[in-house]
């Protein structure tokens, strides 16, 4: 395995945590309490940034009320729904700390899974942490059990690799749905990103990479945009960290026509005119 370039150690640095929320009033109090409890246990400085993206159920008002009882929670609200990318841009204008983590503010995304990213080791026999060696660590959702035709095809492929190349390929952790797998293949062809779950909104990053990666997407394509631009710039992305079953919302929800339109609009904007910040001297 090639030696990775040495990056500045960052694993123990203060942490900015961003929750992108919309219409979560029923779960918000328990959600914030769980995140604060987990973050307090890390024994490091942190800030919890909650961006409410035009909720219609009172999430924004409740978030501001709850934040008054917590010293490290900051809330920003969008008056109307602008999308996950726009909400993340808002959060980046407020984040102060070297490490940045973001996730969708949904009770299925559990705070303890952030520990898997913070404490992932590049080698189980070494004491250092993976984030010290990479720019981005992203989670992947397990999905459902693979359909039987794909299980048979996958088994045949693993046997082929084993016999011809003495290489044992890992089993796919689960089925994300044909649309998500097709999207991952398309992203790999267009942008060279080898991640399986390219749109998983559960990531730990070095905040300074956004000086070179201005976010153009307003909607959920932002998760792909970050990876595509990072790969183009030669940034180092760690292997995906699997989330356990039930640690993410069900993947069966269909996108609305408006959501599809925003997705393609953002993708086409970035493909035609990708923007990058100035390179460091």
N, C-alpha and C positions, 0 to 999 in steps of 0.2 A: 504494500500500500504506500503511495507517495506521501512524503512528509508535507503536512499542511503548513502554510506560512504562519509565522508566529504573530498573534494578535495581542493587543494589550489585555491582560487579565481583567475580567469585569464581573465574574460570578458573584462576588460579595458586595458589589456596589449597590447604592440605593435604587429603588424600583418604582417606576410609574406604572400603575395598573389601570387599564381603560376598559370600561364596560359600555358597550353600545346597546342602548335599551330602547324598546318601543312597546307600549301597551303591556307592561309587566306589573301593573299596580297590585294585582292580587298576590304576587310573590315577592315584591320588592323589599319589604322589610326583612324577611327571612334571608333573602339573597344577600343584601348588604351586610347583615349581621354575620353570615357565614364567611364572606370575604374578609371582613375586618378581623374576625377571630383567627382565620388562617394567616393573614398578613402580620398580625401582632406576634404570632408564634415564630416568624422568621428571624426575629431579633435584628432587624435592619430598618433604616429609614425608608419610608414609602409614601406614596400619595395614591389615592383612589379617585379616578376621574370618571364620573358618570355623565354620559352624553345622552340626553333624551331626544330622540329623533321624531318630534312632532306627534307624540302620543295623544290619543283621543280619550283615554280612560283615566286621566289624572295622574299618570306616572310621573310627569315632570314636577307637578306641585308636591306630590308625596316625596319625591326624591329630595327636593329642597328642604322640606320639613324634617326628614330623617337626617339629612346632612348636618343640620344644626346641632345634633347630638354627638357628632363625630368630628374630631379635630382634623382628620386627614382626608375627608371626603370633600370633593369639589364637584359641583353640578353645573352643566351647561345645557341649555335647552334650544332646540330648533322650533320655531313657531309652526312650521309645517314639515311634513315628511320629505326629507331630501335624500335619504339613502345611507347605506353603511359606509360608503366611501367618504361622503360629505361629513358624516359624524366622526370618522377617524381623522379627517383633516382638522376638524374643530379641536379634537383631543390633542393633536400634535402641537397646536399653538399654545397649549397649556402645560404640556409635560415638561418637567425639569430634570429628571434623573437619567443617568446613562443607560440603564436597562429599561426597556419598555415591553410590557405585555398587553395584549388586547384580546378580548373575547366578546361574543354576543352575551348581553346580560339576560341570560335564561337560566333557570334553576337546574336544567339538565347539565350545563357546563359547570363542573364542580371545582371549587378552589383547590382541593387537594391535588388535582391533576396538574396544576401549575408546578407543584413540587416535582413532578416527573420531568419537566423541562429544566427547572433550576438545578436539579440534582442528577441529571443524566451524565454518565461518565463516558468518554470516548473509549476507555479501556477499563473493564471492571477491576483490573489489578493495579490501577493508578489512582492517586488521590485527587486529581484535578477534575474540573467539570467541563462538559462539552461546550457550553456557551463561551468559555475562554478561548476556544479554537475556531468558532464559527461566527457568522454575522446573524444568522436566522436559525431558530429551531421551531418547527411547526408540528402540530399534532395531526393525526389522521383518525377518522371515524371508522369504526370496525364494520358497520353495516350489518346486513343480514347474512344468513348462510348462503354460500355460492350456489347458484342453480346447478343441477346435476350435469348438464352438457359441459359447462365450464369447468366443473370439477374433474370430469373425465379428460377434457382437453389439457387442463393444467397438469394432471398426473402424467399424461403422455409426454408433455413438454419436459417435465422434471426428469423422467426416465431418459429421454433423448439427451439432455444435458449431462446427465450422470454417466451414460455409456460413452458418449463421444468426447466429453471434455473433463470428466471426473469432477464436475461441478454440481453441487446440490443447491438448487434454487429454493428460496423460501416460499411457503404457501401464501397466497393472498389472504389477508386477515378477514375479509368479508366482502359482501356484494353491496356496492353503493347505489346500484341501479344503472341501467344501460346508458342513460343520459349523462351521468356523472363520469362513468368510465370512458364514454366516447369523448366527453369534454377533456378529460385528462390526456387522452391520446392526441387530440387536436392541439392542446397546449404544448405537448411534447414535440409535435411536428413543427409548430409555428415558432416556439420560443426556446426549445431545448430543455424544458423543465421536466425532470424525471420523477417528480412527486406523483403519488397515486391519488391523493385527495387534495387537489390543487386549490380548492375553495374552502378548506377548513378554517373557520374564524377563531382559531385558538393558537396564538403564536407569541414567542418570546424573541425579541430583537434588540440589537444595539441601536439606540435612538439616533445616533449620528448618521446612520445610513440614509435617513430621509433628507439630509442635505443634498444628496445626489439623486434621490428618488422622490420628486414632487408627485403627489397623488392627483391624477387626472380624473379618475373614475368617481362617479357619485354613488353608484350602487354596489352590489356584491361582487362585480368584476374586480373591485379593488384588491381582493385577496389574490387573484391571479396576477394582476398588474405588479404587485410587490415582488412576486417570485420572478416574473418575466424580466423586469428591469434589473433585479439583483443578479440574475444569471447572465444577462448581457454585460453587466459591469464587472463580472468575474468575482462577485462576492461569494463567500463560502456559506453553503446551506447544509446544515446537519441532516442526518437521516430522520425520517418522520418518526414521531413517538406515538404509538397507538393509544387511543383512549379506550377504556373498558366499556363493555356493553351497557347501555343506559346512561352513559356519561355525556350524551349529546341529544338534542331533540330528534324525534323520528324523522327519517329521511324520505318519507312518503308524501310530504306536502308538495302539491303542484304549484309552480310559479304562475302568477297572473299574467295576463297579456301585457299589462303595463310594466311588470317586472322584467319580462322577456325583452320588451322594447328598450328599457333602460340598459339592460345587460349588453345587447348588441350595439347600442349607441356608444356606450363606454368602450367596448372592445374595438370598434371601428375607429374611434377617436385616437386611442392609444396606438393602434397599428399604423394609422396614417401619419400622425404627428406625435411621436413619443417625446416627452419632455424629460430632460435630465438637468440636475443642478451642476454648478461649476465643480470641476475636479480640484482636489487639494494640490497645492504646489509640492 
